[in-house]
Amino acid sequence: MKVRRLPVTFTRDIRRVITRFFDPGGEARIRSVVERISGLSGGQVDRLLDEVFLKFRARHGNIASVFDENYRTAMAMIGMSEDLSHNRRLLIGSYLTAEYSIESAALFNPSIVPHHNQRNLPAGAVRFIMSLRATGEGHVSSIVFRTGLITADHQIQIDPCGRLARPTRVVPDKQYDKPLFRRKLKDIGVHDGAVDLVLDRLADSFTSAQLERAIIEARDAASEKLPFEKSLWDIRWLAHSNYQLELPREAEASEVVIFPQTSNESHGIEDLRMVRFVDDDGAVTYYGTCTAFDGYRVLPQLIETGDFLRVGVHTINGARAQNKGMALFPRRIGGHYVMCSRIDGENLYIMVSDIVHFWETAELLETPRYPWEFVQIGNCGSPLETPEGWLLLTHGVGPMRTYCIGAMLLDLNDPLRVIGCLDEPLITPTEKERDGYVPNVAYSCGAMIHNGRLYLPFATSDMITRIAMVSLDSLLNRLIS
């Protein structure tokens, strides 16, 4: 079985930057900046702002709107509402804005799926969209995208990367479902009495504004014995952890950046595993399982979209929504959602649920059995359906924390039944691939099948991304024999 590494590489680009609100050190420091700029003459303000625009306008889509938004954020933080000129407000906003280089450290852990737009393609070609984990200063991870074509003769054409990097706009979920919201609160251990005081004031479907009013009313009604303030924080935290992202309609996929937005994502969004999910009625949804990291806790999340213009970000809940590496099967099996996971950090499990956001049970699928995976095993993305079974790419950790990529074949109707496993890795880091941000690692978050070939993008040493190709028949024959 021959694994061919293709001449395609995705590397970090230090020029790709987004803007972030810059807090120089709290309210007092922000007030000092505002006061100093307020003391400038109108001419000085205009000249300074012109200089800023000259340096940064071409690096961002609408830098003036960014400055205005960050000015308003700062004024809300310090409780000021001075009547300042438009240019003075923008100049203050520029001092409270910083660029962040999203890919300055690494571009790795890819996942690939067929693109939602397959129009106007050459015969036998398929368009794809690939997600990658981008890491910058402070090891903060975000999700970026690339697109391209796989041709009928197995060539890969990568679309040029967009000039700009556009962060998404966050909007709260329009509606919350009360039974599901209550179930999530129970999942994270919020006091039942506090939950009842808030949710009993709401209809079965409610908005963020209605939730906030219910919280205020419940606080007034709460007894001193009730641990309400901590519960209040937890309720708001859950609401803010479930949100929508609006992507610019004019933006190319390679310009879109899903950057951490909430406190539970403050240290990064990691390892998106995308899947093109086809429901029993034929409806197509793109799901992506990932983890949010706040520096202490790992929180499983589910990203979902139909058109990559509006993306939902929601928590994954339930007794078995633990650890990292969840991967959703691309369709229901026996009417149920099915997920492959590694809930204990060591072994592979199969989980089944009727609600895609809740996972209560898990059954052991496989434990480490070969020397190259004696430390732990996990999946490398969502299973791929073949006539012979579900092709599940895996990773194993062996001596010197070396990560290799393997494969398993699972029964189509009963994914807990293992048909076969590779006894040797499919991909092992070569000598040239061993050095990087995290040495000795070959890792993927998802592959795709096209025209009899498995296309497997994989990261080397948490630094750069390559693509390998292998004959699907050859791989299946090895797994079945």
C-alpha positions in Angstrom: 0.0 0.0 0.0 1.6 3.2 -1.2 1.0 6.5 0.6 1.9 9.4 -1.6 2.7 12.8 -0.1 1.5 15.5 -2.6 3.4 18.7 -3.4 0.9 20.8 -1.4 1.9 22.6 1.8 0.0 25.1 4.0 2.4 27.2 6.0 2.0 30.1 8.5 1.7 33.6 7.1 2.8 36.4 9.5 1.1 39.0 7.3 -2.4 37.7 8.1 -3.7 39.9 10.9 -7.0 40.7 12.5 -8.0 43.6 14.9 -8.7 43.1 18.6 -9.8 45.5 21.3 -6.7 46.6 23.2 -7.1 47.2 26.9 -3.9 49.0 28.1 -4.6 48.1 31.7 -8.1 48.8 33.0 -10.4 51.7 33.4 -7.8 54.2 34.8 -5.4 53.6 31.9 -8.2 53.9 29.3 -9.3 57.2 30.9 -5.8 58.5 30.7 -5.7 57.7 26.9 -9.0 59.5 26.4 -7.9 62.5 28.4 -4.7 62.9 26.5 -6.4 62.7 23.1 -9.1 65.1 24.3 -6.3 67.6 25.0 -5.2 67.6 21.3 -6.2 70.4 18.9 -8.6 69.5 16.1 -5.7 69.8 13.6 -3.5 67.4 15.5 -6.3 64.9 15.7 -6.9 65.0 12.0 -3.2 64.6 11.2 -2.7 61.7 13.5 -5.8 59.9 12.2 -4.7 60.4 8.6 -1.4 58.8 9.5 -3.1 55.8 11.1 -5.4 55.4 8.1 -2.4 55.6 5.7 -0.7 52.7 7.6 -3.6 50.4 8.3 -6.5 51.1 5.9 -5.2 48.6 3.3 -4.6 45.9 5.9 -8.3 45.7 7.0 -11.7 45.8 5.3 -13.2 48.7 7.2 -10.8 50.0 9.8 -12.9 53.1 10.6 -15.8 50.9 11.8 -13.4 48.9 13.9 -12.1 52.1 15.6 -15.7 53.3 16.2 -16.7 50.0 17.7 -13.7 49.9 20.0 -14.3 53.5 21.1 -17.8 52.6 22.1 -16.6 49.5 23.9 -14.1 51.7 25.9 -16.7 54.3 26.7 -19.0 51.6 28.1 -16.2 50.2 30.2 -15.4 53.6 31.9 -18.9 55.0 31.9 -18.1 58.1 29.8 -20.4 59.6 27.2 -18.5 62.8 26.1 -19.7 64.6 23.0 -16.6 64.3 20.9 -16.1 64.9 17.2 -16.2 62.0 14.8 -12.5 62.0 14.1 -11.6 62.3 17.8 -13.7 59.3 18.5 -12.0 57.3 15.7 -8.5 58.4 17.0 -9.4 57.2 20.5 -10.6 53.9 19.0 -7.3 53.5 17.1 -5.3 53.7 20.4 -7.6 51.0 21.8 -7.1 48.7 18.9 -4.3 46.2 18.2 -3.5 43.8 15.4 -3.2 40.1 16.1 -1.2 37.8 13.8 -3.4 34.8 13.7 -1.0 32.4 12.0 2.3 33.7 13.3 3.2 30.5 15.1 1.6 27.7 13.2 -1.1 26.5 10.7 -2.0 22.9 11.4 -4.6 20.2 12.3 -6.6 20.3 9.1 -10.1 18.9 8.3 -11.5 18.7 4.7 -15.0 18.2 3.3 -16.7 18.7 0.0 -17.6 22.4 -0.5 -21.3 23.4 -0.4 -20.9 25.0 -3.8 -20.1 22.4 -6.5 -21.3 24.5 -9.5 -19.3 25.1 -12.8 -16.6 22.5 -12.2 -14.5 20.5 -14.7 -15.7 17.0 -15.3 -14.8 14.6 -12.5 -13.6 17.4 -10.2 -14.8 18.3 -6.7 -14.4 21.5 -4.8 -13.4 21.3 -1.2 -13.2 23.5 1.9 -10.5 22.9 4.5 -10.4 24.1 8.1 -7.1 24.7 9.9 -6.1 25.6 13.4 -4.1 28.8 13.3 -2.0 29.8 16.3 -0.5 33.1 17.1 0.9 35.1 20.0 0.2 33.5 23.4 -0.7 30.2 21.7 -4.3 31.4 21.1 -5.9 29.2 18.5 -8.5 30.2 15.9 -10.1 28.5 12.9 -9.3 29.6 9.4 -10.2 28.1 6.0 -8.8 27.3 2.6 -10.6 26.2 -0.6 -9.6 24.4 -3.8 -10.2 21.7 -6.3 -9.4 18.0 -6.6 -9.3 17.2 -10.3 -10.3 13.9 -12.0 -6.6 13.1 -12.5 -5.9 13.5 -8.8 -4.3 16.9 -8.9 -5.0 19.5 -6.2 -5.4 23.1 -7.1 -5.5 25.5 -4.1 -7.4 28.8 -4.4 -5.3 31.9 -3.7 -5.6 33.0 -0.1 -7.7 36.1 0.4 -5.8 39.4 0.9 -7.7 40.3 4.1 -8.5 38.3 7.2 -12.0 39.1 8.4 -13.2 38.1 11.9 -16.8 37.1 12.2 -19.5 39.2 13.9 -21.1 37.7 17.0 -24.8 37.8 17.6 -26.6 36.1 20.5 -28.9 33.1 19.7 -32.2 34.6 18.6 -34.2 32.0 20.5 -33.4 29.6 23.4 -35.5 26.5 23.9 -36.4 26.3 27.6 -36.4 22.5 28.1 -33.0 22.2 26.4 -31.7 25.2 28.3 -32.9 23.8 31.6 -31.3 20.4 30.8 -27.9 22.1 30.0 -28.1 24.0 33.3 -28.7 20.8 35.1 -25.8 19.3 33.3 -23.3 21.9 34.6 -24.7 21.7 38.1 -26.6 24.9 38.5 -28.7 25.1 41.7 -32.3 23.8 40.9 -33.9 26.5 42.9 -32.1 29.3 41.1 -32.9 27.7 37.7 -36.6 27.5 38.6 -36.7 31.1 39.8 -35.4 32.3 36.4 -36.9 29.9 33.9 -40.4 29.8 35.4 -40.6 33.4 34.3 -40.0 32.5 30.7 -42.0 31.0 27.8 -40.9 27.7 26.2 -38.9 29.8 23.7 -37.2 33.0 24.8 -34.6 35.6 23.7 -31.5 36.9 25.4 -33.3 40.1 26.4 -36.1 38.1 28.0 -33.6 36.0 29.9 -31.9 39.0 31.2 -35.2 40.5 32.5 -36.1 37.2 34.1 -32.7 37.1 35.9 -33.2 40.6 37.3 -36.7 39.7 38.5 -35.5 36.5 40.0 -32.7 38.3 41.9 -35.3 40.5 43.5 -37.4 37.5 44.5 -34.5 35.3 45.7 -34.1 34.5 49.3 -30.8 35.1 51.0 -30.3 31.4 51.5 -30.3 30.7 47.8 -26.8 30.7 46.2 -28.1 32.9 43.5 -25.2 35.1 42.4 -23.1 32.1 41.4 -26.1 30.5 39.7 -26.8 33.8 37.9 -23.2 33.8 36.6 -23.6 30.2 35.4 -26.9 31.0 33.6 -25.4 34.0 31.8 -22.3 32.0 31.0 -24.3 29.3 29.3 -26.3 31.8 27.3 -23.2 33.5 26.1 -21.5 30.2 25.3 -24.2 29.6 22.7 -24.2 32.2 19.9 -24.3 32.8 16.2 -21.5 34.1 14.0 -22.3 36.2 10.9 -19.8 36.0 8.1 -19.4 38.9 5.6 -21.3 37.9 2.4 -18.6 39.3 0.2 -15.8 37.5 2.0 -13.9 34.6 0.5 -13.7 31.5 2.7 -9.9 32.0 3.1 -10.6 35.5 4.6 -12.9 34.2 7.3 -11.5 33.8 10.8 -13.4 32.2 13.7 -11.6 33.8 16.6 -12.3 33.2 20.3 -15.3 35.2 21.4 -16.3 34.1 24.9 -14.5 33.5 28.2 -14.5 29.8 27.8 -12.7 30.2 24.5 -10.2 32.8 25.9 -7.2 30.5 25.2 -8.4 29.2 21.9 -10.7 27.2 19.7 -9.0 23.9 18.9 -9.1 21.1 16.3 -12.3 21.6 14.3 -13.5 18.2 12.9 -15.8 19.1 10.0 -18.4 16.8 8.5 -20.9 17.1 5.8 -24.0 15.6 7.5 -26.9 14.4 5.4 -30.1 13.8 7.4 -32.7 11.2 6.7 -34.8 13.7 4.8 -31.8 14.7 2.6 -31.2 18.0 4.3 -27.4 18.9 4.5 -25.8 20.5 7.5 -22.1 21.1 8.0 -21.2 20.3 11.5 -17.9 20.8 13.2 -16.9 19.5 16.6 -14.1 21.3 18.4 -13.0 22.3 21.9 -12.9 25.6 23.7 -10.1 26.2 26.1 -10.0 28.9 28.8 -6.6 27.9 30.2 -8.0 25.5 32.7 -11.0 23.6 31.3 -11.8 22.0 28.0 -15.3 22.6 26.7 -16.7 20.5 23.8 -18.5 22.7 21.2 -20.5 22.1 18.1 -20.3 24.5 15.1 -23.2 24.2 12.6 -24.0 25.9 9.3 -25.8 25.3 6.0 -24.2 28.0 3.9 -21.0 29.2 5.8 -22.6 32.7 6.1 -24.3 32.2 9.4 -22.7 29.8 11.8 -24.1 28.5 15.1 -21.7 27.8 18.0 -23.2 25.7 20.8 -22.0 23.7 23.7 -22.0 19.9 23.6 -23.6 18.6 26.7 -24.4 15.4 28.6 -22.7 13.0 31.0 -20.4 11.8 28.2 -19.5 15.2 26.7 -16.0 15.0 28.1 -12.4 15.5 27.0 -11.4 16.1 23.4 -11.6 14.5 20.0 -15.3 14.1 19.3 -16.2 13.3 15.7 -19.8 13.0 14.3 -20.7 10.3 11.8 -21.9 11.9 8.5 -25.4 10.5 8.8 -27.8 8.9 11.3 -27.5 5.1 12.0 -30.7 3.4 13.0 -32.3 6.8 13.3 -29.8 8.1 15.8 -26.9 10.5 15.8 -23.6 8.7 16.3 -20.3 10.1 17.5 -16.8 8.7 18.0 -15.1 10.1 21.0 -12.2 9.7 23.5 -14.0 10.6 26.8 -11.2 9.2 29.1 -8.3 10.6 27.1 -7.0 7.1 26.3 -9.5 4.9 24.5 -12.0 5.2 21.6 -15.8 5.1 22.3 -19.0 5.2 20.3 -21.8 7.5 21.6 -25.4 7.5 20.4 -28.0 10.2 20.9 -31.3 11.5 19.6 -30.3 15.1 20.2 -27.1 16.3 18.5 -26.2 18.6 21.4 -26.6 16.0 24.2 -24.6 12.8 24.7 -25.4 10.7 27.8 -24.0 7.3 27.0 -20.8 5.8 25.6 -19.6 2.3 24.8 -16.0 1.3 24.5 -14.9 0.8 20.9 -11.2 0.1 21.1 -8.2 0.3 23.4 -4.5 0.7 22.4 -3.3 -2.6 21.0 -0.1 -1.9 19.0 3.2 -0.5 20.2 2.9 2.8 18.2 -0.3 3.6 20.1 0.4 2.2 23.6 0.0 5.6 25.3 -3.4 6.5 23.8 -5.6 6.3 20.7 -8.1 8.8 19.2 -9.9 9.6 16.0 -8.5 11.8 13.2 -11.9 13.1 12.1 -15.4 11.9 11.2 -15.7 8.4 9.8 -16.0 8.1 6.0 -18.6 5.9 4.5 -17.5 3.2 2.0 -19.3 0.1 0.7 -17.2 -2.1 3.0 -17.8 -0.1 6.2 -17.0 3.1 8.0 -13.4 4.1 7.5 -12.2 5.7 10.7 -8.8 7.3 10.6 -7.1 7.2 14.0 -4.1 8.6 15.8 -1.9 6.7 18.2 0.8 8.0 20.6 3.9 5.9 21.1 7.5 6.3 22.4 8.8 9.8 22.9 5.2 11.1 22.5 5.3 10.3 18.7 1.9 10.8 17.0 1.1 8.5 14.0 -2.0 8.1 11.9 -3.7 4.7 11.5 -7.0 3.4 10.3 -9.9 1.2 11.3 -12.9 -0.2 9.5 -16.3 -0.4 11.3 -19.5 -2.1 10.4 -22.0 0.2 8.6 -25.0 -0.9 10.7 -23.1 -1.5 14.0 -20.1 0.8 14.3 -19.2 -0.9 17.6 -18.1 -4.0 15.5 -14.6 -3.6 14.3 -13.9 -5.2 10.9 -10.2 -4.5 10.9 -7.4 -2.3 12.0 -4.0 -1.4 10.6 -1.3 -3.0 12.6 1.2 -0.4 11.4 0.7 3.4 11.0 -0.6 4.7 7.7 1.5 7.9 8.3 4.5 8.4 10.5 6.4 11.7 10.8 9.4 11.5 8.4 12.8 12.8 9.4 12.0 16.2 7.7 8.6 16.3 9.4 9.7 15.6 13.0 10.9 19.2 13.9 8.4 21.9 14.7 6.4 23.6 17.4 5.5 20.2 18.9 8.1 17.6 17.6 7.3 14.1 16.3 3.6 14.6 15.5 1.5 13.6 12.5 -2.1 14.5 13.1 -5.3 15.2 11.2 -8.9 16.3 12.0 -10.5 14.9 8.9 -10.1 13.5 5.3 -12.3 12.9 2.3 -12.7 10.4 -0.5 -12.9 11.3 -4.2 -12.6 9.2 -7.3 -11.2 6.1 -5.6 -8.6 8.0 -3.5 -8.4 9.0 0.1 -7.1 12.5 0.5 -5.7 13.0 3.9 -4.5 16.4 5.0 -2.3 16.2 8.0 -0.2 18.4 10.2 3.5 17.8 10.9 4.7 18.7 14.4 2.0 21.2 15.0 3.6 23.6 12.5 2.6 23.1 8.9 0.1 21.1 6.9 0.6 18.6 4.1 -1.7 16.4 2.0 -1.3 12.6 1.5 -3.1 10.4 -1.0 -3.7 6.7 -0.9 -5.7 4.3 -3.0 -9.0 3.6 -1.2 -9.2 0.0 -2.5 -5.6 -0.7 -1.3 -6.4 0.6 2.2 -9.7 -1.3 2.4 -8.1 -4.5 1.3 -5.5 -4.2 4.1 -8.2 -3.5 6.6 -10.4 -6.4 5.5 -7.6 -9.0 5.1 
